[in-house]
Amino acid sequence: MTTSTNSVPDILLNNGQTIPQFGFGVFQIKPEDTAKAVTTALDAGYRHLDTAEMYGNEKETGQAVAEYDIDRADVFITSKLNNGFHEPDVARKAFDETLAKLGTDYIDLFLIHWPLPTRYGGDYVSTWKTLEEFYRDGRARSIGVSNFQPHHLRRLHEECDITPAVNQIEVHPFLTQDEVRGFCADHQIAVEAWSPIAQGGVLDDPTIGEIAKRVGKTPAQVVLRWHIERQDIVFPKSVTPERIRENIDIFDFELEGADVAAISALNKNERTGPDPDVFDYIPD
C-alpha cells in the first residue's frame, strides 16, 4: 500500500517552519543499503528523512533523494552534528561537509546529536551558538537538539538567543519522558521520538496486543499511532520493504483516549539507549 503524503500531518515549529510528523530514520542502516531503503520509503509516501553525521550514510540518503523524481523542497531532511565536532570551527566544517554529502545547499533541520556534558568542559552552549549561525544564514531552515534533558535546555534558554525548534529524545511506552516533554511543551519545542518501539521491546506487551487485536492493526502500528496521538514526531527505521510500508499505514485509524492512557501507563522509565547526563562517546 502506498500512503498519500497528504495523510501525514505537519507539526508547526516555533520558528514558523513545518515538519512532517511521520518520517523515515536511517540509523544503523549500512551505507550500501541506505539508498534502496530511502527509495522504498519515498515510494511508500514518506517525505521526512532523518540521518546523522555519525550514521555514515548522509551521502547515500542525499543520493536517493537526488535520483528520485521529486523536488528537493518536498522532502524534509534532518541531520545531526557528530559528537567529535562540537568546537565551533570544527562544527562549521562538519556542517559544510553534511551539506556536501547530502548534495543540497540547505538542510531542513540540523541538531546537536548529544549534549556531552562531561566533554568540552561542559560547553554545549558555544556549539549551539554555532548552529544559530547556520540558521541565520539560511543554510539550516531550523535547528534543534537531541537527547537534551530539561537542565540542558534551560541553560540554552538562559544563555542563547534562539530556542531549539526540536528535541529528539528516546521515547516509547516504557519511557514516556513526561518531564522532558513537559519542559518542551512549556517552551514550544517539538518532541521527536527515537527508538519509538523500544527496539521491538514493547511489541509483546499484552496491553498493546489487546488494543492491536481490537483495532485490527499490528502492535507496532498501534505504538506508532500512540506517538502520533501524543503529538510526537516519529520516524521508525527498517530495511524491509513490507515493514516500511506497514509503518506508515497508521493514518486510517485513531486510538481512543483510554487506549492512549493505557499505553502511557506502561512507563517504566526504562531506556534502550544511553543516559544523556553521562554519555560521552566520540567516534574514532
Secondary structure, DSSP 8 states (H G I E B T S, - for coil): ----GGGS-EEE-TTS-EEESB-EE-TT--HHHHHHHHHHHHHHT--EEE--GGGT-HHHHHHHHHHSSS-GGGSEEEEEE-GGG-SHHHHHHHHHHHHHHHT-S-BSEEEES---TTSGGG--HHHHHHHHHHHHTTSBS-EEEES--HHHHHHHHHH-SS--SEEEEE-BTTB--HHHHHHHHHTT-EEEEESTTGGGTTTT-HHHHHHHHHHTS-HHHHHHHHHHHTT-EE----S-HHHHHHHH--SS----HHHHHHHHTT-----SS--TTT------
